[in-house]
Amino acid sequence: MAGKLLEVKHLRTSFFTAEGEVKSVGGVSYYVDQGEIIAIVGESGCGKSVTQMSVMQLVQTPPGKILGGEVLFEGKNILEQDARSKEMRGVRGAGISMIFQEPMTSLNPVLTVGQQLTDVIRTHAHVSRKEAWKKGVEALAAVGIPDPEARMKCYPFEMSGGMRQRVMIAISVACDSRLIIADEPTTALDVTTQAQVMDLLVELVHKYGKSLVIITHNLGLVTRYAQRVYVMYAGKIVESGTTEQILTHPEHPYTLGLLKSVPRLQDRQEQDLIPIMGAPPLLSRLPDCCAFLPRCAYACQRCRDERAPELTDLGGGHFAACCRAGEPDLHRSEAAGMPASPKEVKAGQEPDSRKEPLLKVEGLKMYFPVSKGIFGLDRKTVKAVDNISFSIRKGETFGLVGESGCGKTTTGKCILGIHTPTEGRICYKGKEIGSLPKAEFAPYRREIQLIFQDPYSSLDPRSSVYSILREAVICGKENKTQEEITARIYELLRIVELDPEMSHRFPHEMSGGQRQRLGIARALACNPELIVCDEPVSALDVSIQAQIINLFKKIQRELGITYLFVAHDLAVVRHISDRIGVMYLGHLVEVTRSSRLYEHPVHPYTQALLSAVPVTDYYEEQGRERVRLAGEVPSPMHMPSGCPFHPRCKAATELCRREIPALKPVGDAHLAACHFAEPESSGDV
């Protein structure tokens, strides 16, 4: 290390609203060494992003205001510069660059990638447009974008999420910034794209001697990539230390709670996660005592009587803001109310393999015609789903996993009757429903429900919780009186563990986890037998995610609901699913029981997916072998010949390039679509 590149001292930022002063950053201090990678972790609303926006003086004023502190970048206090000054604009981009959480909203949709890159380069490098274009092409090539010259002429919407994130990284490379701040850089990405983006960032840090700040709630990323960690809660840093210290010996109850909330690949399916109950405090009403006190399982009388504790040096660069920090084996204490390992719950009745499946999909194909050109003469076909078959028995959870664009959501929409399949059969309770006209499919909409990925955009912002649920309840088969409707609404709220008193609230008055619970209650209103869950926890913090996963399992045990669980987070799918189907480019490439998939993956794509998932066990992650996937998923309009995975498979042969492998038995209740998967014994799946 060549000394501190960035040093933040006692930074304070507040927002002045009608509700009072919101203390988003309350005296935060941290540093970043030259060439170092640090992570700042915590739940949404804890002040991670506002801290970094304050460092770059990007806080909107009014209502925001930086009230005090110092930000020393290369030894110079940049807070002394006016936010709009030429000197501060020079720091942004050329000195410190930021990769924002959602690249689609941070890139201008009406300008090409090349225009945006050259504008940034010319602002900081003062070169000709031709030279800026050349540097832009070099920057895109440096971040691994194929055919960079052609991509410079593309608009952001013409690129995948991973490609757009690479463009954001290319901007920081082109500006030669010394410090990169990555604000939740992988939130919307699937596991393989996430691994590619993070590997690229780390490679750039090492290659060009840059420093990197990762803002995230994904503790797996922290384990794999960060050297030091800062944990934030309620606008303050509550623990800091090396990654090994934080992950193996957490000394703050909040850090320990975050770690226990994370679903792990090695967990058994019958184990419940241990979420942090409650929600973070309002930053406009922070108590004088420890802000984590109402949610803390380790609280003692000192926590209630004393003022909020300051960071205490525990030795070796490890700091924690807890009056009980450093007590022997605190993080293993059973008496504190947090068990050392997830508790086991009584499993529901195992789906009987001899029963007729509740849902059966046979040879499903969903093709979309696409016309290009001025007169639409260039006709192509997008093969979103291409000849897949699977079944789901009553009371079972079938997980469907794969990268973005592999056809998972399209499969769910076909089952829900949103799309009419091009070919194939969808049988529900033995009756063919895939080809039914929409009017005849209507009765099945009560029995097959959907839980959306983004609960906020799927809820009417002008309707109260009561109105949203009432609309769903009255869609049932029987007529109900007003008293019966109200009783049913309150019952639904209790099922999803929401207070019936919240029935008069509106969606914007609820947290993300509460909105997702409302979405689940709405899906349950018609007493469905099958629920399609489309990425239902991908937008949630780990602690809230754990609560929702436990809720899904509780509802299934009590009501016997059957789930089709669509997701790209393999640890979540492992925790909730009985069986799993792995999709790639519209094809099912592997289907088996959940435990067997994670213990004995057969298909090379499944092996790569599992390898891409970082784990929170520090020593296990350090010793894992990585299977790296090269390149992007091919376009469904230009499907490769033979096996769809062969362009990215290191073991591909001429046979793979020529013939599409069939999904065949390779073990007990285990199917795989690979020419070189050797069968052991057959089984019914």
N, C-alpha and C positions, 0 to 999 in steps of 0.2 A: 504494500500500500504506500501511496505517495502523499499521505496526509488527507485532511478533511476537504472534500470538494464542496459539500454543502453542510452548513451548521445552522440549525434553527433553535432559537433560544426564547422560551417563554412567550410563544406566539399566542395572541388572543384575537379572535374574530367573532363578532356578534351580528345578528340581524334584528333590526328594530321593527317590530310588527304591531298590529293592533292588540295582540295578546301579551305584548311586552317584549323584553329583550330575550332573544334566543341565543344562548351562549354555545355556539356551534364548536368553537375551538377555545378551550379554557386553559391556556398556559402550557402549550405543548412544546417540548424540547426533544430534538433528535439530531443525528448527524449521518452523513453518507461519505464514506471514504472513496478516494479515487479508485476506479475499477471494481467497486463492491456492488453486490446485489442485496438489497434489503427488502423486506415485506412489511406492509402495514395492514393488519387484519382487524376484523370486527364486524358487527352486524350493520345493516343499513341504518343510517341516521346517527352513527356514532361520531361522525366528523372526519372520516378519512379523506374524502374527496375535497371537502371545504378547506382542510389543512393545506393540501397541495395547490388548490386554487389561490389560496392566500399567499403561498410562497411565490407564485407567478404574478400576483396582483391582478387576478382575473375575477375577484369577487365583485358582483354588481353593486354599485353604490348609487342611490339608496336601493334597497334597505340595508345592505350589508356594509360593514365597516371593520377594517383592521384596527384594533384598539391599542395594540402594543406588541412589543417583542422585537427580535432581530432575526433577519434571514441573511446569513453570511454565505455568499457564493464566491468561491475562490478568494475568500478573505475580505470581500467588500459587502457592506450592508446594502442590499438592493432595495430594502423597504424605504430607504432615504430618497430613492428616485420617484418622481411622479409616475403614476401608472401609465400615463399616455406619452411619456417622454421618449425621445429617440433612444436614450440609453437603455430604458426598460424594454423597449421593443427589440433592441439588439440582444438583450438577455434571453427573451422568449424566442425560441427557434434556434438561434445560433448557440446559446449557452444551455438553456433548459428547454426541452421539447416534451410535449404531452401527447400520449396516445389515449384517446377518449374511449369510454365504454362502448358506445354504439357508433361505429364508423359511418354508417349510412346517414346519420343525422349530423355528423361533424364534417362530412364531405359535401361540397356543393353539388346538388343533383343536376343543375343545368350547365355545368362546366365539365369538360373532359378531364380525365386524370392528368393528362399532360399539361393542360392549362393550369391546373391547381398546383402541380409540382413546380412548373417553371416560375409561377408567380412567387412562390415561397423562396425558391432559390435566388431569384433576382432581387428579392427584398433584402436578403442577408449576404449574398455574395457579390452583388453589383457586377454581374457579367451580362453579355449580350443574350438575346433571346435564343439564338442558335446554340450558344454554349450552355445555356440553362437547359435547353431541350436535351442536349447530349448528356449532361449530368443527371437529368431525370431518368433517362433510359438506363444509365449505369446504376442508379439507385434502385430501380425496379428489378434489374438483373441481380443486384446484390442481395435482395430479399427473396430471391427464388421464384420470381414470376416469369413463366415461360413466354417467349416471343414479346419482350418488353416494348419493342418499337410499335407493335400493333396495339398493345394494351394502353399505350399512352393516348391513343385516339378513342378509347372506350369511355363511356359514362359510368359512374359508380353503380347504377342499377343493372348494368350488364355484367357485373362481376359477382362472384359468390361472397359469402360473409368472410371466409378466410382470406380471399383475395383482397377485399376492401381493407381488412385489418393489416395486411401486408403493405398496402399503399400508405396507410398511416405510419407504419414503421419506416417505409422508404422516405417519407418526408423528413423524419428525424435524421436518417442517414445522410440525406442530401444536404441538410443544413450543418452537418458536422457538429451537432450538439454534444456537449460533454456529459450531460445528465438526461436520461429518459425517464419520464414518469408515466407508467402504464396503469391507467385507471380501469380496473376490472377488464383486462384485455381479452379474456376468453369466456365471458359470461354467456354469450349467445352462440358459442361454437361447440361442435361435437368434439368427442375426446381426441380423435386423431388430428383434426385441424388445430385443436387446442395445443396438443403436443408439438405440432409443426411450428406454430406461431411462437410458443415459448422457447423452443430449441433455437429458433432463428434469433430471437432477442438476446438470448444468452451468448450465442455465437458472436453476435455483433459487439456485445460488451467486451468479450475476451479479445476479439480481433482488433478492435479500434481503441481499446482502453477506456471505454465509456463506463458510466455508473448507471445503475437501474434501480428504480423504486417501483415495487409491485404493490398496487392497492387491490386487495382481494378478500373474499370470504371463503375461498377454496383453500382449505388447509393442506390438501394434497399438493397443490402448486408450491406452497411454502416449503414443504418437506423436500421436494425435488430440486428447487432452484435457488432458494434464498440462503444467504449466509447468516444474516441476523434478522430478528423479528421484533416489531413493535405492535403490541396489542392495545387497541383503543376502545374505550367505552365512555359514553356520555360526554364526548368532547375532550377526554383526557387520555393520556397513555397510562395504562394500569400495570403493564408488565413489559419488559424488554430484555433481550439477551440473545445469545447465539441460537440458531435453529435447533441444535441438539438440546440445549438447556430448556427451551420453551416446550419442545415436544416430548422430552423424556422426563423432565422434572418441573412441570408447571407449578408456580407458587401462588397464582391468583385464582380464586374460584371461578372467575369468568373464563379464563383461559382453559381451565380444566373442563368447564361446561361445554365450551365450543368443541373441544376434542372428543368428548363423549357423545356429542350430537351427530358426529359424522358417521354415515354408514360405511362399513368396511367390507372388502371383498371376502375376508376370511370369516365374517360373522355367519352364524347359522340363521336360517330363515325364520325359525320360531322365536328368535330373540327380539325383544322390543328395544328401540333406541331410547336413550335417556336425554330428552330435550331440556333446554333451559326454560323453565316455565315463566309465564308473564311476558312483559315487553319492556324495552328500554324506557327510561323516564323521559318526560317532556323536557327539552333543553331550556324551556322558558320557566320551568318550575323545579329546578334542581335543589335537592335538599342540602343542608349543611353537612350532614353525615355522609358516609359512603353511598354513592349513587347506586351501587349494585346490591345494597342491603335487602330490598324487598324480594329479590330473586335468589339470594344466596343461601345455600344449604349449610354453610359453615359459620354463619353469623353467631357472634357471642355478644355479651353485654357491652363489652368495650366498643364494638361496632356501632351500637346504638347511642352510646354516651359521648363518644369522641367525634371530633370534626373529621372530615374526609381525609384519609391517610395520604401522605406524600410518598413518592417513590423511595424505597429503601434499598441500599446497596447490599446484596446478598453474597457478594464476592464473585470474582471471575467475570465481571461485566454483566451480571444478572441483577435486574432491578424489579421490584414489585411494590405496588401501592396497596398493601393489605396489612392490617395489624396482626394477622396470624401468619404472615409470610415467614418462612424459615423454620416453622415448627416441624419436628421430626415426623416424617411420613404423613403430613397433612393430606396430601392428595390421594392417599390410600385409606383414609379414615372412613370406616363404616358408620361410626357414631355420628358423623356429620350429616348423614341423610342421603349421601350419594353412594350407591354401591360401586364397588371397584370394577365390575363388569356388567354389561347389559343383562337385565333380568330376562329369564325365560318365561314365556307365556304359554298357556295351554293351546296347542295347535287346534285349528278347526278340523272338522271331519275331512279326512283325506278323500279327494275326488275318486270315485270308483271307476277304474279303467274299463270295467265291463258295461257301464252305463252308456246309453246313447248320448252323444255329445249335444250340449245345448246349442252350440254354434259349429257349423262345419263349412269350411271354405275349400272349394275344389277347383283347381285350374283357373284361378282368378287372373284376368288380364284387364288392365285399364290403360287404354291408349288415348292420347289427346292429339288431334290433328293441328298442325301449326302451319300457317301460310306466311310467306315472306315476300318481299319485293313490292313494287308499286301496285301491280295488278294482282298480287297474291298468287302468282304462278309457281313460285318455289314452295312446293308443299312437302312438309316433312311430318314425321310422327314421333311424339314423345312417348316412349314406353315406360310409363311411371310404375306400373306393376305388371310383371311378365310371368304369368303361369305359376302362381304360388298356391299351396294347399296346406291347411292346418285345421285343427279342431280344438274346441275349448269345452270342457265338461262343467256341469253345474257346480258352483262353489269354488272354482279354480281361478287362479290368476295366470294369464298367459302374457309374458313380456315380449314386446317386439322392439328390438334394438338395431341400431345401425347409424351410419353417418347421415347428415342432412341431405335430403334429396334422394334417399334410397327407396322411398315409396311407403314408409310407415304410415304417415298421416293419410295418404290417399287410400290405403287399405282400410283404415278406420272409417273414412267417409263413404266408401262403398258399402260397408256393413251398416252404416247409419242411413243409407238410402239417399245420401246427398249426391253421389255419382251413380249412374247406371253402368255396370261393368260392360266392357267391350265383349268379353267372353267369360265363361266359367259360371259356377253355381255358388250361391250363399244360402245355406239352409239353416233356419232358426227353428228349433223344436221339431225338426224333421220336415218343415215346410220351406219350399223354395221362395225366398223373398228378394233375391238380387235383381230379378227381372220384372218385379211388380210395378205397375204404374204408380205414380206418387199418391193418387187418391186411395188406392188399395193398400199402400204401405203405411198410411197414416196411423192405423191402430197399433202398429208395431213400434211407433215412435215413443209410446208410453213405456214399453218394455225394454227398449234399447236406448239408453241415454248417453250424453256426452259431457265430460268435464274438460273445460278449455285450458290451454296453456297459460294465457294471460287473464286472470280473473277480472281485472279492472276493465279491459276493453270489451269483455263479454257480458258485463252488467250495465243496465240502463242507468246512466248517472242521474237521471231525473226522477227515478223511482226509488222509493224507500225499500228497506229489506222486506217489510210486510207486503208491499205491492209486488215485488219480484217473486216472492214465494207464493203469494195468493194466485198469481197468474198461472204458476206451475201446478198448484193444487187443484184448481178448478178444471184443469185439462184431464183429470182422472175420469174413470168410467162412470162413477156414481155421482149423483147430485148431492150436494152438501148444503146444510144451513150455514148462516154466517158464524154461528157459535162453533160448529164443527170445523169450519175452515180455519178459524182463529186457533182452535185447539190443535189442529194438525200443524199449523205454522210453528206454534210454540214447541210442539213435539219434535219437529225437524230441527229447530235450533238447539234443543237439548241433545239430540242425537249427535250433532256435529260439535257439541261442547261450546255453544255460544249462549250467552245470557238472553232469555226472551225479551228482556228490557231493551235490547239492541234493535228490536223490530222496527222502531221508528227512525233509525239512523239511515243515512244515505251512503252509497259505496265509498265516496271520498272521505267519509268520516271514520273509515275502518282501516286497519293495518292490512298489509299484504296477506298475512296468514289468515286474518278474519275474513277477508274477501274470498280467499280460496275455500274456506269452510262454508261460506254462503253459496259458492258455486256447487259444492258437494251436496248441500241441503237441497238446492234446486233440482239437482239430478235425481235425488231420492224421492222427490215429492209425488211422483206417479207410481211409486213402488216398482221400480224396474227390476228385471232379473239380470240384465247385462249392462255394464257401464264401460264405455270406451274412454279411457283416461289419456288425453293427448298432452304429454309433457307437463303434468300437473304440478310439479315441484321445481321445475328448472329455473324459475325466476325468484325463488325464495332463498332467504338466508339459511345456513345450515341448522340453526336452532329451530326455526319455524318449520323447515323441511322435515326435521325429525318428528315434530308434533303431527304434521299432516300424514306422514307415512304410518305412524302409529294409529292415527285415526282411520285410515283406509283399512288397516288390518282388523281393528276393533269392529268396524261396521260389517266387514265380511264375516267375522265370527258370529256376530249377533243376528244379522239379517240374511246371511247366505248369499250375498251378492257375488256375481261373477264379473271379473275384470279382464278387459284387454288393455294392458298397460304399455303405452307407447312412450319411449324415452331414449335418450342417448347416454344418460349417466348409468353406467353398468353396475356401480355399487348400489344405487337405489333399486335398480331392477332386480339385482341379486337378492336384496333384502325382502322384497315384497312378492316375487313371482314363484310359482310352483314349477312352471316350464317356461323356456325362453326360445324364441325364434330369432335368428340373426339374419338381417336383410342386407343385401348389397345390390345396388343398381336395379331394383325391381325384382330381384330373385331372393328366395330363401336359401341360404347357404349352409345353415346348421340349425337343428331343432333337437332339444333334449331337456332333461330335468335341470332345474336351476343349479343344484349342487354339482352335478356332473359336468356342466358346461364350464364352470370355473375351475374344477379340478383336472379335467381332461379335455380341453378344447382341441378339436381335430382340424378344423378348417384354418388355413393360414390367415384368413381375414379375422376370424375370431381371436386367434392368438395375438394378432397385432392390436386389436381393440383392447384386449385385457392388458397388454403391455403398456398401452398408452395411458392407462388410468393410474395416476400417482396415488400412493397410499400414505396415510398419516403416521405409520410406524417408521420412525426415523431410520433405525438400523436395517429394517427389511428393505426400505426404499434404496438405501445406499448399496445394497448387495444385489438388487434385481437386474436381470438382463433385459435390455430394451429390444423390441422388434419394431424397427422404424418403417413406416409406410411412406414411400416416395410419391410425389405428384398428387394431383387432384382426382376426385371421382370423375370419370368420363361423362360427357353429356349424354342424357338419355336419347337425344336426337341422333347421336353418332355412336351407337353401341359397338363395342369391339366384337370381333368374331370370336367364336368359341367361348371359353369360360369368361364371364364378365370381369373377373378379378385378375386375369392373367397379365395385363399391362403393369400391375403394381406388385405382382407376386415374384419373389426371388427364386422360387422353385418351379416356375412355369416351364413347360416343354412344348414341343411342336404339337403334341396331342391336345394340350390346353388351348393353344391358339386355334385349333381346328374344330374341336367338338365341345358342346356345352355339357358339362357333367350332370347326371341325374341325381336327385336327392335320394340317397340309398341308406339302408341300415348299416351302421358301423359299430353297434354295441347295443346293450339292453336299453330300449326306448331312446335311441340316439340315432339321428339321421344327419348326414353331411353330403354336400354337393361338391365333391372333390375327386378327381380321377385317381388320386394316390392315397385316399382314405381307405385303409384296410378294414373290412368288416370283421367283427369279433363274434357277435351273435345278434340275431334280429330281435325286435321288440315292438310292441304296439305304442305308437305315440298319438 
